[in-house]
Amino acid sequence: MRENQNATGTGGDTRVDRADALKLGAAAGVVAVAALAAGPSVAARAAVRPVRTPAAVPAAEVPLPGVLDIYINEGYAKMVDDSLVYHRGFGDAPTTLKAAKPALRMKPKVFTADGRIVDSRTYPLDAEVPADGTPTPLAQDPANVGQFLIRRDYWASHFPERTLIAELGATVRLRVFNTLAGTHRLTIARAGADGTELTTGDIPPGGYGMLEFEAPPPGTYIYHDSTNAPVQRTLGLFGCLLVADPEEPWHVAKDQACFERQWLWMAHAVDPEWAAIEAAGGTVDQKANPAVPRYFLLNDRSGYEALAHSPNKAINQASHEESLISGYPRQVDVRLFGEDLVAGTIRAGQMVRLVNPGIVFHQIHFHGNHLWTVRRNNVEWPRTRGYVDADGHVVLQQWEDVVELEPMDAKDCMIPMKRPPDATDMVWAARGTDWLYPMHCHAEPSQTAAGGMYPGGLVAHWNLKSMAWGV
């Protein structure tokens, strides 16, 4: 690690050379690991330490065993219209403002219950990975024409960048470095006891914070920078922590809905004016400069990129694996999402985890199938004796044509992947190609990208596969 300059900032540069840095880093690692292991058992521990001043060419710190290093970086990100907009983000490595490829998003990581940190875009780690994200069925359903028997507890799911996965029983240890000029923090919403937040606390420029906690109950949690909220997460300082029970990884939680595979959708709105203010060294005054988002993204892709129609094959592949829901039709038992009559198969759909770290109220609307909402913010909704909450929302598991998604909300919904109710027998039996249905947001501003034509912003589609499999 590099030392800070003296307190007045006027003295000589006291940075050590690379060899000394490695020695100091190794020593610091021993101390830090000992500190993590020592002391009483608590749900979470956080500490903030000044380490260094931001450098022109920052170097990655010496890693600590069992600790994930995260860097708060800045840079310019390309939007769907090729504009470059100033962003901040939680990255895997330190990068500078003018880097051609700034590290603004972490690649997916898995904290296992046995203490490992695994780089993996898919989970469960030992499960079969579906080609192009589409699980193939076990066999045709002999009792239902044009439908299939879906494998139970078999397929892995792909996850987008910004995703951290923790198994129930895992200890999550984070070391967060602030490479920027201002004070920042990493906060995990609702992940503490009784739904409180976990946070590193404020991390000064050139400093770092450490956060250790036991994985909270299974669910989807938003991590973000809560300073001057929601400005920092609008600039890109956000992501998702998904907690899974390794004993039941194909369930949203123990004894709750099971699924064939799952999809994590993160909605984000970008305001270039806010970005320009912060890039110039200012601080956004939300009253003087109310938010006017111009770009709307799903898993960091917008418009034709989100729909896998980009000339970039890597973007298209990622969209198919991480965002564009696809599967074979099946008979769904919504009462249980449980086992079929055939061993090893289920009558369930695919789980869509809708997450909104942004600042826009989204209204997620699927054509072709309604969604069955299971949980909100990791609280299971009842199946009977529902109620109306303080905001006027009906709290009850139900079919929904439009799923409302408020800022900082997370909802777990099942898309049944079933025969559309208006498909006649003749049309259904004669189909020989996939049926593609759009997903778009009913909040119409989010259907534009830089003033482009509808639909051009937060969009996707889902694919109901044809009968061609196995024929």
Backbone torsions as a table, in degrees:
resi	resn	phi	psi	omega
1	MET	NA	155.2	179.3
2	ARG	-98.6	140.2	180.0
3	GLU	-80.7	157.1	173.5
4	ASN	-72.4	159.3	167.1
5	GLN	-69.8	171.1	-177.6
6	ASN	-65.9	168.5	-169.1
7	ALA	-60.9	-31.5	-177.5
8	THR	-82.0	-17.4	-179.5
9	GLY	77.2	7.7	-177.3
10	THR	-107.0	-8.6	-176.6
11	GLY	-81.4	-178.0	179.2
12	GLY	-70.4	163.6	-179.9
13	ASP	-72.4	118.8	-177.2
14	THR	-98.7	16.4	180.0
15	ARG	-65.3	143.1	-179.7
16	VAL	-91.9	162.3	179.1
17	ASP	-78.5	175.7	-172.6
18	ARG	-61.3	-41.0	-178.7
19	ALA	-63.4	-46.1	178.4
20	ASP	-64.9	-35.1	179.5
21	ALA	-61.6	-41.2	179.1
22	LEU	-63.6	-40.3	179.1
23	LYS	-64.6	-47.6	-179.6
24	LEU	-63.9	-39.5	179.9
25	GLY	-63.4	-42.1	179.0
26	ALA	-63.2	-42.9	178.5
27	ALA	-63.5	-43.5	178.9
28	ALA	-62.4	-35.5	179.1
29	GLY	-62.0	-42.3	178.5
30	VAL	-61.1	-45.5	-179.5
31	VAL	-63.6	-44.6	-176.8
32	ALA	-65.1	-43.9	179.1
33	VAL	-63.3	-40.2	177.2
34	ALA	-62.0	-40.4	-179.7
35	ALA	-65.4	-37.4	179.2
36	LEU	-65.7	-33.5	-176.5
37	ALA	-84.0	-20.5	-174.0
38	ALA	-87.1	170.5	172.3
39	GLY	85.0	172.3	-178.8
40	PRO	-67.8	155.5	177.3
41	SER	-74.8	123.4	179.5
42	VAL	-132.6	164.0	-178.3
43	ALA	-67.8	-37.0	-179.2
44	ALA	-154.8	145.1	174.7
45	ARG	-131.0	137.6	178.4
46	ALA	-132.6	146.4	177.0
47	ALA	-148.7	144.3	178.3
48	VAL	-121.4	131.4	-178.1
49	ARG	-133.9	132.6	171.4
50	PRO	-71.7	137.1	-177.1
51	VAL	-123.5	-46.3	-169.3
52	ARG	-162.2	168.2	168.4
53	THR	-94.4	149.9	179.2
54	PRO	-57.4	136.0	-177.3
55	ALA	-105.9	159.0	179.8
56	ALA	-64.5	-40.0	177.9
57	VAL	-126.7	85.0	-175.2
58	PRO	-66.5	150.2	177.3
59	ALA	-114.7	146.0	177.6
60	ALA	-62.8	142.9	179.9
61	GLU	-76.3	160.0	177.1
62	VAL	-66.3	122.9	-175.1
63	PRO	-67.0	152.9	174.6
64	LEU	-109.8	138.7	-179.7
65	PRO	-58.0	131.7	175.7
66	GLY	74.1	10.8	-178.1
67	VAL	-120.6	132.7	176.9
68	LEU	-93.5	123.9	176.8
69	ASP	-88.8	131.6	-179.7
70	ILE	-126.9	137.8	-177.9
71	TYR	-119.3	127.1	174.7
72	ILE	-84.9	108.6	-173.4
73	ASN	-117.5	172.1	173.3
74	GLU	-135.2	159.0	179.8
75	GLY	173.8	-173.4	-179.3
76	TYR	-112.3	130.2	-178.8
77	ALA	-111.0	140.2	179.5
78	LYS	-80.2	130.5	175.2
79	MET	-91.0	175.2	-173.7
80	VAL	-64.1	-23.7	178.3
81	ASP	-95.7	14.9	178.6
82	ASP	75.0	5.4	172.4
83	SER	-69.9	148.9	174.6
84	LEU	-103.3	126.1	-178.4
85	VAL	-122.9	135.0	178.9
86	TYR	-61.1	133.3	179.4
87	HIS	-136.0	161.4	166.2
88	ARG	-124.5	157.7	-179.0
89	GLY	-168.2	162.6	174.3
90	PHE	-89.1	109.6	-174.6
91	GLY	-111.2	169.4	179.3
92	ASP	-80.7	-20.3	-175.3
93	ALA	-149.0	157.7	178.0
94	PRO	-75.1	135.5	174.1
95	THR	-138.8	162.7	-176.8
96	THR	-97.8	168.6	-177.6
97	LEU	-55.9	-41.2	-174.1
98	LYS	-93.9	14.1	179.3
99	ALA	-62.9	139.9	179.2
100	ALA	-64.0	-35.2	178.0
101	LYS	-129.5	78.5	-178.7
102	PRO	-64.9	144.9	178.8
103	ALA	-85.1	93.3	-176.3
104	LEU	-111.8	-5.6	179.8
105	ARG	-142.4	134.8	176.4
106	MET	-79.4	145.3	169.6
107	LYS	-75.3	151.1	-176.3
108	PRO	-57.9	140.8	177.3
109	LYS	-131.5	151.6	177.8
110	VAL	-122.9	121.6	171.3
111	PHE	-91.3	111.1	-175.9
112	THR	-87.6	158.8	179.7
113	ALA	-65.0	-21.9	179.3
114	ASP	-92.5	12.2	169.8
115	GLY	96.8	7.1	179.9
116	ARG	-92.4	157.8	167.8
117	ILE	-118.1	116.0	-172.0
118	VAL	-115.3	129.2	171.0
119	ASP	-75.8	115.8	-179.5
120	SER	-159.3	131.9	173.8
121	ARG	-83.7	-9.2	-176.6
122	THR	-124.4	154.7	176.9
123	TYR	-154.8	144.6	-3.9
124	PRO	-60.1	152.1	-171.1
125	LEU	-64.5	-33.1	-175.8
126	ASP	-101.0	11.0	-177.1
127	ALA	-88.0	158.3	178.7
128	GLU	-66.6	134.1	-177.9
129	VAL	-92.2	123.7	-178.0
130	PRO	-74.6	135.4	179.0
131	ALA	-65.1	129.6	-178.7
132	ASP	58.3	17.8	179.1
133	GLY	84.8	-3.6	-174.6
134	THR	-99.4	112.7	176.5
135	PRO	-69.0	137.8	174.9
136	THR	-92.5	148.7	-175.7
137	PRO	-79.2	175.1	176.8
138	LEU	-81.2	-44.0	-176.7
139	ALA	-168.1	169.3	172.4
140	GLN	-70.0	148.8	179.5
141	ASP	-84.5	110.3	-175.9
142	PRO	-66.2	-19.3	-176.8
143	ALA	-95.0	-9.5	-175.3
144	ASN	-138.0	110.5	-175.7
145	VAL	-61.8	131.9	176.2
146	GLY	77.1	11.0	179.8
147	GLN	-123.1	171.3	-169.4
148	PHE	-135.5	159.1	172.5
149	LEU	-89.8	125.5	-172.4
150	ILE	-99.1	134.1	-177.9
151	ARG	-65.3	141.6	177.0
152	ARG	-99.0	137.5	173.4
153	ASP	52.2	53.8	-172.5
154	TYR	-132.3	-46.0	-168.2
155	TRP	-94.3	139.7	170.2
156	ALA	-77.6	162.7	175.5
157	SER	-117.6	146.0	174.9
158	HIS	-88.8	146.2	179.2
159	PHE	-128.2	146.1	-177.7
160	PRO	-79.3	168.9	171.2
161	GLU	-57.0	157.5	-175.5
162	ARG	83.7	-0.4	-175.9
163	THR	-94.8	128.2	167.2
164	LEU	-112.1	131.2	178.5
165	ILE	-113.8	131.8	177.0
166	ALA	-125.9	129.9	174.3
167	GLU	-78.8	145.9	175.2
168	LEU	-57.3	129.5	-175.2
169	GLY	99.5	-11.1	179.1
170	ALA	-80.4	150.9	169.8
171	THR	-102.8	124.8	-179.1
172	VAL	-98.3	123.0	178.8
173	ARG	-122.3	121.1	-177.4
174	LEU	-121.7	137.6	171.9
175	ARG	-120.5	112.9	-169.8
176	VAL	-111.0	118.1	-179.1
177	PHE	-100.0	136.3	178.0
178	ASN	-103.2	105.0	179.8
179	THR	-90.2	1.0	-173.4
180	LEU	-96.5	174.0	-176.0
181	ALA	-81.9	-22.2	-179.0
182	GLY	-101.6	174.5	178.3
183	THR	-83.1	136.1	-179.6
184	HIS	-139.6	174.0	177.3
185	ARG	-155.5	163.6	170.8
186	LEU	-114.6	124.7	-178.6
187	THR	-124.7	138.2	175.3
188	ILE	-112.0	111.8	-175.0
189	ALA	-70.2	135.7	171.7
190	ARG	62.8	14.6	-176.0
191	ALA	-92.9	-8.0	179.8
192	GLY	-89.6	-177.0	179.1
193	ALA	-59.5	136.5	177.9
194	ASP	57.5	31.3	174.9
195	GLY	78.7	13.3	177.0
196	THR	-77.2	171.6	-179.4
197	GLU	-91.9	155.8	169.6
198	LEU	-109.4	141.2	-177.2
199	THR	-152.5	151.1	172.5
200	THR	-73.1	-16.1	-166.9
201	GLY	78.2	177.0	-177.7
202	ASP	-65.6	133.7	178.0
203	ILE	-112.9	116.9	-177.2
204	PRO	-71.3	163.8	176.1
205	PRO	-54.7	131.9	-179.4
206	GLY	76.6	4.2	-179.6
207	GLY	-104.3	-178.0	175.3
208	TYR	-143.1	155.6	175.8
209	GLY	-124.5	147.2	177.2
210	MET	-116.3	138.5	179.7
211	LEU	-135.3	125.6	178.5
212	GLU	-127.0	133.9	178.9
213	PHE	-158.7	155.0	173.3
214	GLU	-78.5	141.9	-178.9
215	ALA	-54.8	128.6	178.3
216	PRO	-70.6	179.8	179.2
217	PRO	-57.5	153.6	-178.7
218	PRO	-52.1	137.4	-179.3
219	GLY	159.8	-170.1	-177.6
220	THR	-117.1	124.5	-176.6
221	TYR	-124.6	143.5	179.0
222	ILE	-96.5	126.7	169.0
223	TYR	-103.9	144.6	-173.8
224	HIS	-165.1	172.5	172.2
225	ASP	-96.0	114.4	-173.5
226	SER	-89.8	5.8	177.4
227	THR	-73.2	137.6	-178.4
228	ASN	46.0	46.0	-177.8
229	ALA	-58.3	141.9	2.0
230	PRO	-97.2	22.6	-170.5
231	VAL	-61.2	-49.4	-173.1
232	GLN	-65.2	-39.6	179.0
233	ARG	-72.8	-27.1	174.2
234	THR	-66.0	-34.2	176.5
235	LEU	-74.8	-9.5	174.6
236	GLY	122.3	1.9	-178.9
237	LEU	-87.2	79.1	180.0
238	PHE	-159.0	168.6	174.5
239	GLY	179.2	-171.2	-177.1
240	CYS	-127.4	138.8	168.6
241	LEU	-108.1	117.4	178.1
242	LEU	-106.8	125.1	179.7
243	VAL	-107.6	127.6	-177.8
244	ALA	-125.4	147.3	173.8
245	ASP	-84.2	114.0	-177.3
246	PRO	-64.6	-18.2	176.5
247	GLU	-79.9	-23.8	179.6
248	GLU	-138.8	62.6	-173.5
249	PRO	-70.9	-12.5	177.7
250	TRP	-99.2	22.9	173.6
251	HIS	-124.6	147.8	175.9
252	VAL	-66.2	-28.5	174.6
253	ALA	-166.7	168.4	-176.9
254	LYS	-56.4	129.1	177.4
255	ASP	65.2	16.2	175.6
256	GLN	-111.1	-173.4	-168.2
257	ALA	-54.4	135.8	174.0
258	CYS	-101.5	164.4	-174.1
259	PHE	-149.7	163.4	176.9
260	GLU	-74.6	-54.5	170.4
261	ARG	-147.5	171.9	-179.2
262	GLN	-127.2	159.1	-179.5
263	TRP	-130.2	137.0	177.3
264	LEU	-111.6	118.3	179.8
265	TRP	-112.7	121.3	175.8
266	MET	-109.8	119.6	178.2
267	ALA	-93.0	140.5	-177.3
268	HIS	-146.3	140.2	176.7
269	ALA	-119.8	133.4	-175.6
270	VAL	-111.5	128.7	176.7
271	ASP	-111.8	103.6	-177.8
272	PRO	-62.6	-28.6	179.9
273	GLU	-67.7	-44.9	175.3
274	TRP	-60.2	-42.6	-179.8
275	ALA	-60.9	-42.2	-178.5
276	ALA	-65.4	-38.3	178.3
277	ILE	-61.9	-47.7	-178.7
278	GLU	-69.8	-35.7	178.8
279	ALA	-63.7	-31.6	-179.9
280	ALA	-82.6	3.5	179.0
281	GLY	93.1	5.6	179.3
282	GLY	-88.9	-179.1	176.3
283	THR	-125.3	127.2	-176.9
284	VAL	-65.1	124.2	170.4
285	ASP	-95.9	107.8	-171.3
286	GLN	-68.4	-23.4	176.5
287	LYS	-78.0	-41.6	179.6
288	ALA	-75.6	-29.1	-178.3
289	ASN	-129.6	74.6	179.1
290	PRO	-61.3	149.5	-174.8
291	ALA	-65.8	134.6	172.4
292	VAL	-134.8	82.7	-177.8
293	PRO	-61.1	145.0	-178.2
294	ARG	-118.0	-22.8	179.6
295	TYR	-125.9	141.6	-178.4
296	PHE	-130.5	126.4	-170.5
297	LEU	-127.0	151.5	171.4
298	LEU	-122.5	117.4	-174.5
299	ASN	51.0	43.0	175.0
300	ASP	67.6	18.4	174.7
301	ARG	-129.4	150.8	-174.4
302	SER	-136.0	148.5	171.7
303	GLY	56.6	-129.1	-174.6
304	TYR	-66.1	-25.0	175.4
305	GLU	-70.7	-39.7	177.6
306	ALA	-64.9	-29.1	-178.6
307	LEU	-91.7	7.4	177.4
308	ALA	64.0	34.8	174.9
309	HIS	-111.4	22.8	179.6
310	SER	-80.3	153.2	171.3
311	PRO	-70.2	-8.7	179.3
312	ASN	-89.5	110.5	-175.6
313	LYS	-64.8	-33.8	-179.6
314	ALA	-66.0	-41.3	177.2
315	ILE	-62.7	-44.3	-179.3
316	ASN	-62.3	-42.1	-179.8
317	GLN	-64.2	-44.0	178.6
318	ALA	-61.9	-39.6	178.3
319	SER	-62.0	-43.5	179.0
320	HIS	-63.6	-40.4	-175.2
321	GLU	-77.9	-33.6	-169.4
322	GLU	-107.2	-22.5	-169.0
323	SER	-130.3	-38.1	-171.9
324	LEU	-88.8	95.9	-174.1
325	ILE	-58.3	135.6	-175.9
326	SER	-151.5	139.1	178.1
327	GLY	-178.0	173.1	-178.7
328	TYR	-92.7	145.2	-177.7
329	PRO	-66.2	148.3	-179.4
330	ARG	-148.8	162.1	173.9
331	GLN	-81.7	125.9	-173.4
332	VAL	-108.9	133.9	173.0
333	ASP	-105.9	95.5	-174.2
334	VAL	-70.4	-17.1	-178.1
335	ARG	-66.2	-34.4	-175.1
336	LEU	-128.3	-20.8	-166.8
337	PHE	46.7	44.7	-167.8
338	GLY	-111.0	-157.7	-174.3
339	GLU	-71.7	147.4	174.8
340	ASP	-83.9	177.2	175.4
341	LEU	-71.4	-21.2	179.2
342	VAL	-93.7	127.3	-177.5
343	ALA	-57.8	138.0	177.4
344	GLY	84.9	4.8	178.7
345	THR	-123.6	160.5	-179.5
346	ILE	-130.5	153.3	171.1
347	ARG	-103.7	73.4	-178.7
348	ALA	-143.4	162.3	178.2
349	GLY	-96.8	-146.1	177.6
350	GLN	-116.8	141.7	-176.5
351	MET	-87.8	131.3	175.3
352	VAL	-113.9	116.0	176.8
353	ARG	-94.1	106.1	-178.5
354	LEU	-91.7	121.6	-174.9
355	VAL	-130.3	134.4	-177.7
356	ASN	-125.3	86.6	173.7
357	PRO	-78.0	-0.6	-173.9
358	GLY	-86.0	-156.8	-172.7
359	ILE	-123.5	6.3	-178.1
360	VAL	-108.0	139.6	171.4
361	PHE	-76.8	110.1	179.9
362	HIS	-95.4	153.8	178.1
363	GLN	-130.9	91.4	-171.0
364	ILE	-76.7	121.2	-174.3
365	HIS	-127.0	120.7	176.9
366	PHE	-101.3	135.7	168.0
367	HIS	-87.8	153.9	173.5
368	GLY	91.2	-44.6	176.6
369	ASN	-137.0	143.1	166.1
370	HIS	-79.9	163.3	176.0
371	LEU	-103.1	146.5	175.0
372	TRP	-103.7	111.1	-177.5
373	THR	-81.0	127.3	-174.2
374	VAL	-104.1	-45.8	-174.4
375	ARG	-144.7	158.1	171.8
376	ARG	-132.2	127.3	179.1
377	ASN	49.9	42.8	173.3
378	ASN	69.2	16.6	174.0
379	VAL	-109.7	119.7	-178.7
380	GLU	-67.8	131.5	175.7
381	TRP	-79.8	146.9	-179.1
382	PRO	-72.5	158.4	175.0
383	ARG	-95.6	-18.1	176.0
384	THR	-136.4	163.5	176.8
385	ARG	53.9	50.8	175.4
386	GLY	-69.0	174.2	-178.0
387	TYR	-151.1	170.1	177.3
388	VAL	-104.8	126.3	-176.9
389	ASP	-81.7	-178.1	-174.6
390	ALA	-63.4	-23.2	-180.0
391	ASP	-93.5	4.7	178.3
392	GLY	86.8	14.6	-180.0
393	HIS	-92.6	139.1	174.5
394	VAL	-76.0	123.7	179.9
395	VAL	-104.7	96.8	-177.2
396	LEU	-168.8	133.7	174.0
397	GLN	-59.6	130.2	-173.1
398	GLN	-164.3	164.7	170.1
399	TRP	-76.1	136.9	179.3
400	GLU	-131.0	132.9	175.4
401	ASP	-77.8	-37.5	177.6
402	VAL	-131.6	127.7	179.1
403	VAL	-101.2	114.8	179.5
404	GLU	-76.0	133.6	-176.3
405	LEU	-132.0	100.1	-179.4
406	GLU	-78.0	161.1	174.2
407	PRO	-55.0	135.3	-179.0
408	MET	69.0	18.8	176.1
409	ASP	-93.4	152.0	170.7
410	ALA	-136.7	125.0	179.0
411	LYS	-126.2	137.2	175.7
412	ASP	-101.5	119.7	-175.9
413	CYS	-129.6	147.1	177.4
414	MET	-101.9	123.5	167.6
415	ILE	-94.5	121.0	-168.4
416	PRO	-71.9	-19.2	-177.2
417	MET	56.6	43.8	-175.8
418	LYS	-109.8	169.1	175.4
419	ARG	-57.0	126.6	178.6
420	PRO	-58.8	137.2	-172.0
421	PRO	-63.5	-22.8	-178.5
422	ASP	-93.2	1.6	179.9
423	ALA	-76.8	118.5	179.1
424	THR	-70.9	159.8	-179.0
425	ASP	-58.2	-41.3	-177.1
426	MET	-65.1	-44.5	179.6
427	VAL	-67.3	-42.9	-178.2
428	TRP	-62.7	-43.8	-177.1
429	ALA	-71.8	-24.0	-175.3
430	ALA	-93.8	-5.9	-173.4
431	ARG	-66.8	136.4	179.5
432	GLY	-126.0	1.4	179.3
433	THR	-130.0	166.6	176.2
434	ASP	-66.3	150.0	173.6
435	TRP	-106.9	122.0	179.1
436	LEU	-104.6	131.0	179.1
437	TYR	-122.0	140.9	-179.3
438	PRO	-79.3	152.8	162.5
439	MET	-118.9	131.4	174.7
440	HIS	-146.2	169.0	-178.2
441	CYS	-98.7	133.7	178.9
442	HIS	-77.5	-6.1	169.3
443	ALA	-82.5	96.5	-164.1
444	GLU	-59.8	-30.8	177.5
445	PRO	-55.7	-29.1	-178.2
446	SER	-77.0	-2.6	177.7
447	GLN	-92.5	9.0	177.2
448	THR	-116.6	155.8	173.7
449	ALA	-132.3	109.6	-177.6
450	ALA	55.1	41.6	177.8
451	GLY	76.4	13.5	-176.9
452	GLY	-73.9	-178.5	-175.2
453	MET	-80.5	147.3	176.2
454	TYR	-68.6	138.1	-11.3
455	PRO	-92.2	131.3	-176.0
456	GLY	-135.0	-1.1	-175.2
457	GLY	-113.6	-108.4	-177.4
458	LEU	-80.6	92.8	-177.6
459	VAL	-138.5	161.3	173.9
460	ALA	-160.7	-179.2	168.3
461	HIS	-141.5	164.9	172.5
462	TRP	-127.3	150.6	-167.3
463	ASN	-118.5	115.5	172.9
464	LEU	-95.0	110.0	-171.0
465	LYS	-67.4	157.3	-176.4
466	SER	-80.6	-178.0	178.9
467	MET	-84.1	6.0	-171.3
468	ALA	-69.2	-21.5	-177.3
469	TRP	-63.2	133.4	175.1
470	GLY	77.2	1.2	-178.4
471	VAL	-86.5	NA	NA
